[in-house]
Amino acid sequence: MQKISKNLNKYVSKGVTISPVVPSSGEKVTVNYDGLLSKCGASDILVRVGLGDNWEHQYDYRMKKTETGHQANIPLPVTQHKTINMCFKDSANNWDNNSGSNYVFEITQ
């Protein structure tokens, strides 16, 4: 339970959450973003997603504007990787990559 709580609260203060909190390989993940780019008024935001330490299966997903920021539904491929990595980009090519650390969430098998 401690691992889930840690993952849940890891990036909330930076405006980044996912649901389910600890997704499983092959599951669909909802990404919610109300971070730096959103707070600065960006209306068109992409989330870049990759798996594992080397960002394998990297892909950009357009986020939908919501009342509370931006949201995207991401299909996770069936994978043996233990993490999903994310960063965000606006239409002016400004990035929110968590100060170079990216947003990294655990995946269960």
A tleap script that builds the chain and sets N, CA, C and O, in Angstrom:
source leaprc.protein.ff14SB
mol = sequence {
  NMET GLN LYS ILE SER LYS ASN LEU ASN LYS
  TYR VAL SER LYS GLY VAL THR ILE SER PRO
  VAL VAL PRO SER SER GLY GLU LYS VAL THR
  VAL ASN TYR ASP GLY LEU LEU SER LYS CYS
  GLY ALA SER ASP ILE LEU VAL ARG VAL GLY
  LEU GLY ASP ASN TRP GLU HIE GLN TYR ASP
  TYR ARG MET LYS LYS THR GLU THR GLY HIE
  GLN ALA ASN ILE PRO LEU PRO VAL THR GLN
  HIE LYS THR ILE ASN MET CYS PHE LYS ASP
  SER ALA ASN ASN TRP ASP ASN ASN SER GLY
  SER ASN TYR VAL PHE GLU ILE THR CGLN
}
set mol.1.N position { 0.814 -1.194 0.000 }
set mol.1.CA position { 0.000 0.000 0.000 }
set mol.1.C position { 0.858 1.259 0.000 }
set mol.1.O position { 0.459 2.273 -0.573 }
set mol.2.N position { 2.016 1.216 0.624 }
set mol.2.CA position { 2.893 2.379 0.671 }
set mol.2.C position { 3.359 2.770 -0.731 }
set mol.2.O position { 3.464 3.960 -1.028 }
set mol.3.N position { 3.640 1.791 -1.601 }
set mol.3.CA position { 4.091 2.072 -2.957 }
set mol.3.C position { 3.008 2.833 -3.732 }
set mol.3.O position { 3.314 3.790 -4.443 }
set mol.4.N position { 1.754 2.414 -3.599 }
set mol.4.CA position { 0.651 3.086 -4.281 }
set mol.4.C position { 0.495 4.509 -3.762 }
set mol.4.O position { 0.342 5.430 -4.563 }
set mol.5.N position { 0.529 4.718 -2.461 }
set mol.5.CA position { 0.406 6.062 -1.894 }
set mol.5.C position { 1.525 6.963 -2.373 }
set mol.5.O position { 1.291 8.130 -2.688 }
set mol.6.N position { 2.742 6.437 -2.432 }
set mol.6.CA position { 3.884 7.222 -2.899 }
set mol.6.C position { 3.671 7.636 -4.351 }
set mol.6.O position { 3.895 8.795 -4.702 }
set mol.7.N position { 3.240 6.704 -5.193 }
set mol.7.CA position { 3.000 6.997 -6.596 }
set mol.7.C position { 1.856 8.000 -6.757 }
set mol.7.O position { 1.928 8.888 -7.607 }
set mol.8.N position { 0.815 7.866 -5.957 }
set mol.8.CA position { -0.347 8.740 -6.036 }
set mol.8.C position { 0.031 10.189 -5.789 }
set mol.8.O position { -0.425 11.073 -6.515 }
set mol.9.N position { 0.839 10.450 -4.799 }
set mol.9.CA position { 1.160 11.810 -4.401 }
set mol.9.C position { 2.433 12.355 -5.021 }
set mol.9.O position { 2.798 13.502 -4.765 }
set mol.10.N position { 3.101 11.578 -5.811 }
set mol.10.CA position { 4.413 11.930 -6.331 }
set mol.10.C position { 4.439 13.251 -7.091 }
set mol.10.O position { 5.343 14.058 -6.874 }
set mol.11.N position { 3.474 13.496 -7.974 }
set mol.11.CA position { 3.501 14.679 -8.834 }
set mol.11.C position { 2.246 15.555 -8.713 }
set mol.11.O position { 2.062 16.475 -9.509 }
set mol.12.N position { 1.403 15.286 -7.752 }
set mol.12.CA position { 0.170 16.062 -7.593 }
set mol.12.C position { 0.470 17.548 -7.467 }
set mol.12.O position { -0.230 18.369 -8.059 }
set mol.13.N position { 1.494 17.906 -6.710 }
set mol.13.CA position { 1.833 19.320 -6.519 }
set mol.13.C position { 2.303 19.979 -7.817 }
set mol.13.O position { 2.307 21.205 -7.925 }
set mol.14.N position { 2.702 19.161 -8.807 }
set mol.14.CA position { 3.139 19.693 -10.103 }
set mol.14.C position { 2.035 19.601 -11.152 }
set mol.14.O position { 2.256 19.914 -12.322 }
set mol.15.N position { 0.840 19.169 -10.728 }
set mol.15.CA position { -0.311 19.127 -11.618 }
set mol.15.C position { -0.382 17.919 -12.525 }
set mol.15.O position { -1.045 17.972 -13.560 }
set mol.16.N position { 0.286 16.825 -12.167 }
set mol.16.CA position { 0.300 15.621 -13.011 }
set mol.16.C position { -0.210 14.433 -12.204 }
set mol.16.O position { 0.346 14.090 -11.161 }
set mol.17.N position { -1.283 13.808 -12.707 }
set mol.17.CA position { -1.801 12.586 -12.089 }
set mol.17.C position { -2.167 11.597 -13.188 }
set mol.17.O position { -2.418 11.980 -14.331 }
set mol.18.N position { -2.194 10.321 -12.823 }
set mol.18.CA position { -2.659 9.289 -13.739 }
set mol.18.C position { -3.687 8.426 -13.020 }
set mol.18.O position { -3.731 8.354 -11.792 }
set mol.19.N position { -4.509 7.778 -13.832 }
set mol.19.CA position { -5.499 6.842 -13.303 }
set mol.19.C position { -5.577 5.660 -14.266 }
set mol.19.O position { -5.741 5.866 -15.468 }
set mol.20.N position { -5.465 4.432 -13.771 }
set mol.20.CA position { -5.256 4.057 -12.389 }
set mol.20.C position { -3.894 4.521 -11.878 }
set mol.20.O position { -2.975 4.777 -12.656 }
set mol.21.N position { -3.789 4.621 -10.576 }
set mol.21.CA position { -2.580 5.142 -9.936 }
set mol.21.C position { -1.361 4.301 -10.297 }
set mol.21.O position { -0.296 4.844 -10.590 }
set mol.22.N position { -1.513 2.984 -10.277 }
set mol.22.CA position { -0.447 2.073 -10.723 }
set mol.22.C position { -1.048 1.197 -11.819 }
set mol.22.O position { -1.648 0.160 -11.533 }
set mol.23.N position { -0.885 1.616 -13.076 }
set mol.23.CA position { -1.494 0.859 -14.169 }
set mol.23.C position { -0.796 -0.477 -14.407 }
set mol.23.O position { 0.349 -0.691 -14.008 }
set mol.24.N position { -1.526 -1.355 -15.067 }
set mol.24.CA position { -0.980 -2.651 -15.456 }
set mol.24.C position { -0.603 -2.622 -16.925 }
set mol.24.O position { -1.194 -1.887 -17.716 }
set mol.25.N position { 0.373 -3.419 -17.277 }
set mol.25.CA position { 0.770 -3.599 -18.665 }
set mol.25.C position { -0.465 -3.943 -19.489 }
set mol.25.O position { -1.245 -4.814 -19.103 }
set mol.26.N position { -0.649 -3.265 -20.625 }
set mol.26.CA position { -1.782 -3.527 -21.496 }
set mol.26.C position { -3.046 -2.754 -21.152 }
set mol.26.O position { -4.050 -2.875 -21.853 }
set mol.27.N position { -3.016 -1.970 -20.095 }
set mol.27.CA position { -4.180 -1.226 -19.631 }
set mol.27.C position { -4.202 0.189 -20.216 }
set mol.27.O position { -3.161 0.713 -20.613 }
set mol.28.N position { -5.375 0.800 -20.268 }
set mol.28.CA position { -5.502 2.191 -20.693 }
set mol.28.C position { -5.296 3.087 -19.472 }
set mol.28.O position { -5.812 2.803 -18.391 }
set mol.29.N position { -4.526 4.191 -19.656 }
set mol.29.CA position { -4.201 5.117 -18.578 }
set mol.29.C position { -4.765 6.492 -18.930 }
set mol.29.O position { -4.612 6.965 -20.056 }
set mol.30.N position { -5.414 7.124 -17.963 }
set mol.30.CA position { -5.865 8.499 -18.131 }
set mol.30.C position { -4.836 9.412 -17.492 }
set mol.30.O position { -4.526 9.274 -16.309 }
set mol.31.N position { -4.299 10.352 -18.279 }
set mol.31.CA position { -3.307 11.316 -17.803 }
set mol.31.C position { -4.002 12.659 -17.638 }
set mol.31.O position { -4.628 13.157 -18.574 }
set mol.32.N position { -3.894 13.243 -16.455 }
set mol.32.CA position { -4.430 14.573 -16.188 }
set mol.32.C position { -3.272 15.522 -15.967 }
set mol.32.O position { -2.356 15.238 -15.195 }
set mol.33.N position { -3.324 16.669 -16.661 }
set mol.33.CA position { -2.232 17.634 -16.574 }
set mol.33.C position { -2.785 19.036 -16.331 }
set mol.33.O position { -3.564 19.559 -17.129 }
set mol.34.N position { -2.374 19.627 -15.229 }
set mol.34.CA position { -2.650 21.027 -14.917 }
set mol.34.C position { -1.362 21.627 -14.373 }
set mol.34.O position { -1.352 22.281 -13.330 }
set mol.35.N position { -0.281 21.390 -15.097 }
set mol.35.CA position { 1.045 21.807 -14.670 }
set mol.35.C position { 1.443 23.145 -15.251 }
set mol.35.O position { 0.600 23.950 -15.647 }
set mol.36.N position { 2.734 23.364 -15.294 }
set mol.36.CA position { 3.334 24.631 -15.685 }
set mol.36.C position { 2.809 25.174 -17.014 }
set mol.36.O position { 2.440 26.345 -17.094 }
set mol.37.N position { 2.770 24.348 -18.053 }
set mol.37.CA position { 2.327 24.820 -19.365 }
set mol.37.C position { 0.864 25.237 -19.333 }
set mol.37.O position { 0.486 26.258 -19.907 }
set mol.38.N position { 0.056 24.447 -18.664 }
set mol.38.CA position { -1.361 24.758 -18.536 }
set mol.38.C position { -1.559 26.049 -17.741 }
set mol.38.O position { -2.374 26.895 -18.109 }
set mol.39.N position { -0.825 26.187 -16.674 }
set mol.39.CA position { -0.922 27.385 -15.818 }
set mol.39.C position { -0.478 28.645 -16.568 }
set mol.39.O position { -0.934 29.745 -16.254 }
set mol.40.N position { 0.415 28.486 -17.563 }
set mol.40.CA position { 0.902 29.624 -18.354 }
set mol.40.C position { -0.008 29.934 -19.540 }
set mol.40.O position { 0.304 30.817 -20.340 }
set mol.41.N position { -1.122 29.225 -19.663 }
set mol.41.CA position { -2.107 29.540 -20.675 }
set mol.41.C position { -2.059 28.732 -21.951 }
set mol.41.O position { -2.793 29.038 -22.890 }
set mol.42.N position { -1.219 27.708 -22.021 }
set mol.42.CA position { -1.159 26.886 -23.231 }
set mol.42.C position { -2.495 26.177 -23.439 }
set mol.42.O position { -3.047 25.578 -22.517 }
set mol.43.N position { -2.996 26.258 -24.655 }
set mol.43.CA position { -4.273 25.610 -24.935 }
set mol.43.C position { -4.099 24.291 -25.688 }
set mol.43.O position { -4.989 23.442 -25.664 }
set mol.44.N position { -2.960 24.117 -26.354 }
set mol.44.CA position { -2.681 22.904 -27.118 }
set mol.44.C position { -1.463 22.217 -26.508 }
set mol.44.O position { -0.337 22.689 -26.661 }
set mol.45.N position { -1.693 21.103 -25.818 }
set mol.45.CA position { -0.614 20.401 -25.115 }
set mol.45.C position { -0.570 18.950 -25.561 }
set mol.45.O position { -1.600 18.292 -25.701 }
set mol.46.N position { 0.653 18.463 -25.782 }
set mol.46.CA position { 0.891 17.053 -26.080 }
set mol.46.C position { 1.573 16.412 -24.888 }
set mol.46.O position { 2.372 17.051 -24.203 }
set mol.47.N position { 1.259 15.149 -24.639 }
set mol.47.CA position { 2.008 14.373 -23.653 }
set mol.47.C position { 2.861 13.386 -24.432 }
set mol.47.O position { 2.348 12.629 -25.256 }
set mol.48.N position { 4.154 13.392 -24.175 }
set mol.48.CA position { 5.073 12.416 -24.777 }
set mol.48.C position { 5.244 11.284 -23.780 }
set mol.48.O position { 5.536 11.513 -22.606 }
set mol.49.N position { 5.061 10.062 -24.258 }
set mol.49.CA position { 5.083 8.876 -23.407 }
set mol.49.C position { 6.116 7.893 -23.940 }
set mol.49.O position { 6.227 7.695 -25.150 }
set mol.50.N position { 6.870 7.279 -23.034 }
set mol.50.CA position { 7.813 6.231 -23.389 }
set mol.50.C position { 7.905 5.225 -22.252 }
set mol.50.O position { 7.573 5.541 -21.110 }
set mol.51.N position { 8.346 4.040 -22.558 }
set mol.51.CA position { 8.421 2.971 -21.558 }
set mol.51.C position { 9.851 2.675 -21.159 }
set mol.51.O position { 10.750 2.678 -21.999 }
set mol.52.N position { 10.062 2.421 -19.886 }
set mol.52.CA position { 11.366 2.017 -19.384 }
set mol.52.C position { 12.392 3.132 -19.396 }
set mol.52.O position { 12.097 4.265 -19.777 }
set mol.53.N position { 13.595 2.798 -18.975 }
set mol.53.CA position { 14.681 3.774 -18.856 }
set mol.53.C position { 15.071 4.408 -20.187 }
set mol.53.O position { 15.578 5.529 -20.204 }
set mol.54.N position { 14.845 3.715 -21.304 }
set mol.54.CA position { 15.255 4.211 -22.621 }
set mol.54.C position { 14.107 4.805 -23.436 }
set mol.54.O position { 14.257 5.036 -24.636 }
set mol.55.N position { 12.968 5.054 -22.796 }
set mol.55.CA position { 11.819 5.668 -23.466 }
set mol.55.C position { 11.400 4.871 -24.716 }
set mol.55.O position { 11.152 5.460 -25.769 }
set mol.56.N position { 11.322 3.563 -24.605 }
set mol.56.CA position { 10.900 2.747 -25.744 }
set mol.56.C position { 9.421 2.976 -26.052 }
set mol.56.O position { 8.655 3.406 -25.189 }
set mol.57.N position { 9.031 2.684 -27.295 }
set mol.57.CA position { 7.645 2.866 -27.759 }
set mol.57.C position { 7.184 4.304 -27.548 }
set mol.57.O position { 6.041 4.548 -27.162 }
set mol.58.N position { 8.072 5.244 -27.802 }
set mol.58.CA position { 7.800 6.664 -27.588 }
set mol.58.C position { 6.721 7.165 -28.544 }
set mol.58.O position { 6.741 6.869 -29.739 }
set mol.59.N position { 5.768 7.939 -27.987 }
set mol.59.CA position { 4.687 8.454 -28.809 }
set mol.59.C position { 4.127 9.717 -28.173 }
set mol.59.O position { 4.115 9.848 -26.949 }
set mol.60.N position { 3.656 10.659 -29.015 }
set mol.60.CA position { 3.002 11.876 -28.532 }
set mol.60.C position { 1.492 11.721 -28.654 }
set mol.60.O position { 0.990 11.231 -29.665 }
set mol.61.N position { 0.778 12.141 -27.623 }
set mol.61.CA position { -0.676 12.116 -27.619 }
set mol.61.C position { -1.190 13.530 -27.369 }
set mol.61.O position { -0.748 14.202 -26.437 }
set mol.62.N position { -2.125 13.978 -28.207 }
set mol.62.CA position { -2.733 15.292 -28.013 }
set mol.62.C position { -3.677 15.219 -26.811 }
set mol.62.O position { -4.464 14.282 -26.675 }
set mol.63.N position { -3.579 16.222 -25.950 }
set mol.63.CA position { -4.409 16.259 -24.761 }
set mol.63.C position { -5.647 17.115 -25.027 }
set mol.63.O position { -5.589 18.103 -25.759 }
set mol.64.N position { -6.744 16.725 -24.432 }
set mol.64.CA position { -8.007 17.446 -24.563 }
set mol.64.C position { -8.117 18.457 -23.418 }
set mol.64.O position { -7.860 18.125 -22.261 }
set mol.65.N position { -8.499 19.688 -23.751 }
set mol.65.CA position { -8.696 20.729 -22.728 }
set mol.65.C position { -9.918 20.358 -21.898 }
set mol.65.O position { -10.958 19.985 -22.440 }
set mol.66.N position { -9.783 20.462 -20.582 }
set mol.66.CA position { -10.885 20.185 -19.657 }
set mol.66.C position { -11.068 21.385 -18.730 }
set mol.66.O position { -10.310 22.352 -18.807 }
set mol.67.N position { -12.056 21.326 -17.871 }
set mol.67.CA position { -12.287 22.395 -16.898 }
set mol.67.C position { -11.137 22.516 -15.896 }
set mol.67.O position { -10.933 23.573 -15.299 }
set mol.68.N position { -10.397 21.437 -15.722 }
set mol.68.CA position { -9.324 21.438 -14.719 }
set mol.68.C position { -7.933 21.313 -15.318 }
set mol.68.O position { -6.985 21.010 -14.592 }
set mol.69.N position { -7.779 21.536 -16.615 }
set mol.69.CA position { -6.468 21.418 -17.246 }
set mol.69.C position { -6.570 20.707 -18.578 }
set mol.69.O position { -7.316 21.135 -19.459 }
set mol.70.N position { -5.819 19.618 -18.733 }
set mol.70.CA position { -5.799 18.830 -19.961 }
set mol.70.C position { -5.818 17.344 -19.611 }
set mol.70.O position { -5.378 16.944 -18.534 }
set mol.71.N position { -6.334 16.533 -20.535 }
set mol.71.CA position { -6.453 15.102 -20.276 }
set mol.71.C position { -6.220 14.312 -21.556 }
set mol.71.O position { -6.578 14.755 -22.647 }
set mol.72.N position { -5.611 13.131 -21.409 }
set mol.72.CA position { -5.425 12.197 -22.530 }
set mol.72.C position { -5.579 10.775 -22.026 }
set mol.72.O position { -5.234 10.464 -20.886 }
set mol.73.N position { -6.098 9.922 -22.882 }
set mol.73.CA position { -6.183 8.488 -22.590 }
set mol.73.C position { -5.096 7.787 -23.388 }
set mol.73.O position { -5.045 7.889 -24.614 }
set mol.74.N position { -4.229 7.076 -22.682 }
set mol.74.CA position { -3.049 6.447 -23.264 }
set mol.74.C position { -3.190 4.931 -23.178 }
set mol.74.O position { -3.336 4.393 -22.080 }
set mol.75.N position { -3.151 4.228 -24.312 }
set mol.75.CA position { -3.148 2.763 -24.257 }
set mol.75.C position { -1.725 2.263 -23.995 }
set mol.75.O position { -0.820 2.515 -24.790 }
set mol.76.N position { -1.535 1.571 -22.903 }
set mol.76.CA position { -0.219 0.978 -22.623 }
set mol.76.C position { -0.093 -0.330 -23.383 }
set mol.76.O position { -0.995 -1.166 -23.326 }
set mol.77.N position { 1.011 -0.522 -24.095 }
set mol.77.CA position { 1.199 -1.827 -24.732 }
set mol.77.C position { 1.509 -2.884 -23.668 }
set mol.77.O position { 1.917 -2.558 -22.553 }
set mol.78.N position { 1.311 -4.129 -24.025 }
set mol.78.CA position { 1.740 -5.212 -23.140 }
set mol.78.C position { 3.262 -5.166 -23.138 }
set mol.78.O position { 3.892 -5.242 -24.193 }
set mol.79.N position { 3.846 -5.041 -21.958 }
set mol.79.CA position { 5.282 -4.821 -21.856 }
set mol.79.C position { 5.853 -5.438 -20.586 }
set mol.79.O position { 5.129 -5.691 -19.622 }
set mol.80.N position { 7.139 -5.671 -20.600 }
set mol.80.CA position { 7.845 -6.113 -19.399 }
set mol.80.C position { 8.475 -4.926 -18.667 }
set mol.80.O position { 9.031 -5.093 -17.581 }
set mol.81.N position { 8.392 -3.732 -19.255 }
set mol.81.CA position { 8.939 -2.538 -18.608 }
set mol.81.C position { 8.211 -2.272 -17.299 }
set mol.81.O position { 7.035 -2.598 -17.145 }
set mol.82.N position { 8.923 -1.681 -16.374 }
set mol.82.CA position { 8.356 -1.422 -15.046 }
set mol.82.C position { 7.949 0.026 -14.841 }
set mol.82.O position { 7.391 0.367 -13.798 }
set mol.83.N position { 8.226 0.902 -15.840 }
set mol.83.CA position { 7.868 2.310 -15.701 }
set mol.83.C position { 7.321 2.877 -17.002 }
set mol.83.O position { 7.632 2.404 -18.095 }
set mol.84.N position { 6.503 3.899 -16.849 }
set mol.84.CA position { 6.051 4.720 -17.958 }
set mol.84.C position { 6.543 6.138 -17.685 }
set mol.84.O position { 6.362 6.666 -16.588 }
set mol.85.N position { 7.167 6.747 -18.692 }
set mol.85.CA position { 7.738 8.087 -18.561 }
set mol.85.C position { 6.880 9.069 -19.338 }
set mol.85.O position { 6.333 8.734 -20.389 }
set mol.86.N position { 6.766 10.289 -18.815 }
set mol.86.CA position { 5.988 11.322 -19.491 }
set mol.86.C position { 6.668 12.671 -19.365 }
set mol.86.O position { 7.369 12.956 -18.394 }
set mol.87.N position { 6.436 13.496 -20.385 }
set mol.87.CA position { 6.752 14.917 -20.331 }
set mol.87.C position { 5.720 15.605 -21.220 }
set mol.87.O position { 5.007 14.940 -21.971 }
set mol.88.N position { 5.640 16.915 -21.141 }
set mol.88.CA position { 4.572 17.647 -21.802 }
set mol.88.C position { 5.146 18.767 -22.650 }
set mol.88.O position { 6.162 19.365 -22.295 }
set mol.89.N position { 4.482 19.054 -23.792 }
set mol.89.CA position { 4.963 20.069 -24.718 }
set mol.89.C position { 3.781 20.880 -25.225 }
set mol.89.O position { 2.718 20.328 -25.513 }
set mol.90.N position { 3.970 22.207 -25.336 }
set mol.90.CA position { 2.909 23.042 -25.900 }
set mol.90.C position { 3.201 23.364 -27.359 }
set mol.90.O position { 4.232 22.948 -27.888 }
set mol.91.N position { 2.313 24.094 -28.012 }
set mol.91.CA position { 2.457 24.383 -29.444 }
set mol.91.C position { 3.609 25.338 -29.744 }
set mol.91.O position { 4.032 25.438 -30.896 }
set mol.92.N position { 4.129 26.044 -28.734 }
set mol.92.CA position { 5.288 26.932 -28.910 }
set mol.92.C position { 6.602 26.191 -28.643 }
set mol.92.O position { 7.665 26.810 -28.580 }
set mol.93.N position { 6.525 24.860 -28.487 }
set mol.93.CA position { 7.673 24.001 -28.213 }
set mol.93.C position { 8.302 24.248 -26.837 }
set mol.93.O position { 9.500 24.033 -26.651 }
set mol.94.N position { 7.489 24.700 -25.876 }
set mol.94.CA position { 7.913 24.781 -24.477 }
set mol.94.C position { 7.641 23.424 -23.840 }
set mol.94.O position { 6.622 22.790 -24.111 }
set mol.95.N position { 8.568 22.989 -22.991 }
set mol.95.CA position { 8.466 21.667 -22.380 }
set mol.95.C position { 8.304 21.764 -20.869 }
set mol.95.O position { 8.842 22.664 -20.225 }
set mol.96.N position { 7.553 20.817 -20.321 }
set mol.96.CA position { 7.519 20.570 -18.884 }
set mol.96.C position { 7.988 19.132 -18.714 }
set mol.96.O position { 7.230 18.184 -18.916 }
set mol.97.N position { 9.257 18.992 -18.340 }
set mol.97.CA position { 9.842 17.658 -18.154 }
set mol.97.C position { 10.292 17.452 -16.710 }
set mol.97.O position { 11.217 16.688 -16.437 }
set mol.98.N position { 9.615 18.154 -15.784 }
set mol.98.CA position { 9.911 18.007 -14.359 }
set mol.98.C position { 11.377 18.332 -14.080 }
set mol.98.O position { 12.076 17.581 -13.398 }
set mol.99.N position { 11.826 19.460 -14.617 }
set mol.99.CA position { 13.216 19.922 -14.434 }
set mol.99.C position { 14.243 18.888 -14.884 }
set mol.99.O position { 15.291 18.728 -14.258 }
set mol.100.N position { 13.933 18.189 -15.973 }
set mol.100.CA position { 14.854 17.202 -16.524 }
set mol.100.C position { 14.701 15.802 -15.964 }
set mol.100.O position { 15.341 14.871 -16.452 }
set mol.101.N position { 13.869 15.635 -14.951 }
set mol.101.CA position { 13.679 14.315 -14.334 }
set mol.101.C position { 12.515 13.541 -14.941 }
set mol.101.O position { 12.354 12.351 -14.668 }
set mol.102.N position { 11.703 14.204 -15.759 }
set mol.102.CA position { 10.504 13.625 -16.350 }
set mol.102.C position { 9.515 13.188 -15.271 }
set mol.102.O position { 9.808 13.268 -14.078 }
set mol.103.N position { 8.377 12.739 -15.690 }
set mol.103.CA position { 7.350 12.221 -14.775 }
set mol.103.C position { 7.335 10.717 -14.984 }
set mol.103.O position { 6.973 10.247 -16.063 }
set mol.104.N position { 7.717 9.967 -13.982 }
set mol.104.CA position { 7.907 8.519 -14.092 }
set mol.104.C position { 6.946 7.816 -13.144 }
set mol.104.O position { 6.923 8.089 -11.944 }
set mol.105.N position { 6.152 6.904 -13.705 }
set mol.105.CA position { 5.174 6.151 -12.922 }
set mol.105.C position { 5.453 4.657 -13.075 }
set mol.105.O position { 5.933 4.205 -14.114 }
set mol.106.N position { 5.145 3.905 -12.030 }
set mol.106.CA position { 5.350 2.461 -12.042 }
set mol.106.C position { 4.250 1.756 -12.827 }
set mol.106.O position { 3.111 2.219 -12.880 }
set mol.107.N position { 4.608 0.636 -13.432 }
set mol.107.CA position { 3.671 -0.246 -14.134 }
set mol.107.C position { 3.754 -1.615 -13.465 }
set mol.107.O position { 4.842 -2.085 -13.133 }
set mol.108.N position { 2.613 -2.245 -13.272 }
set mol.108.CA position { 2.619 -3.624 -12.759 }
set mol.108.C position { 2.338 -4.580 -13.913 }
set mol.108.O position { 1.775 -4.189 -14.936 }
set mol.109.N position { 2.731 -5.820 -13.740 }
set mol.109.CA position { 2.539 -6.828 -14.793 }
set mol.109.C position { 1.220 -7.532 -14.616 }
set mol.109.O position { 0.881 -8.415 -15.404 }
savepdb mol mol.pdb
quit
